[in-house]
Amino acid sequence: MVAFVAGLAFSAKAGNWPSWRGDVAGSGIVRGEKIPLEWGTKKNVRWRVPLPDRGNSSPIVWGDKVFITQATDSDKRRTVMCFDKRTGE
């Protein structure tokens, strides 16, 4: 599986993305940034990273980190993965 993170990796100026649809109100609106309107496997994607299994939540952006949750089929565990917002490491 692969996670695509691009529009979510906007600058700190846009603030944190703490929940599904972004802000605490769930508006889905990003203020102060122009985000891409077109996406592709290589277009407007800042980085990609293989995941052990399917993700099952909206990515969370907090500061310079991106958090992704997933549940693995093999051992039936839920995990949280954390990535650097700029590099995906």
Backbone hydrogen bonds, N-H to C=O, Kabsch-Sander energy under -0.5 kcal/mol:
donor,donor_aa,acceptor,acceptor_aa,energy
3,A,49,V,-2.0
5,V,3,A,-0.5
5,V,47,W,-1.5
9,A,6,A,-1.6
10,F,7,G,-0.6
14,A,11,S,-1.8
15,G,12,A,-1.7
17,W,61,V,-2.8
19,S,22,G,-1.2
22,G,19,S,-2.2
23,D,21,R,-0.9
26,G,23,D,-1.9
28,G,21,R,-2.2
31,R,29,I,-0.6
35,I,33,E,-0.7
40,G,43,K,-1.5
44,N,42,K,-0.5
45,V,42,K,-0.7
46,R,5,V,-0.8
46,R,44,N,-0.6
47,W,5,V,-1.2
49,V,3,A,-1.1
51,L,1,M,-2.4
56,N,69,T,-2.0
60,I,67,F,-2.4
61,V,17,W,-2.1
62,W,60,I,-0.5
62,W,65,K,-2.3
65,K,62,W,-1.9
66,V,83,F,-2.6
67,F,60,I,-3.1
68,I,81,M,-2.4
70,Q,79,T,-2.1
71,A,54,R,-0.9
72,T,77,R,-2.9
76,K,72,T,-0.9
79,T,70,Q,-3.0
81,M,68,I,-3.2
83,F,66,V,-2.6
85,K,64,D,-3.2
88,G,84,D,-2.5
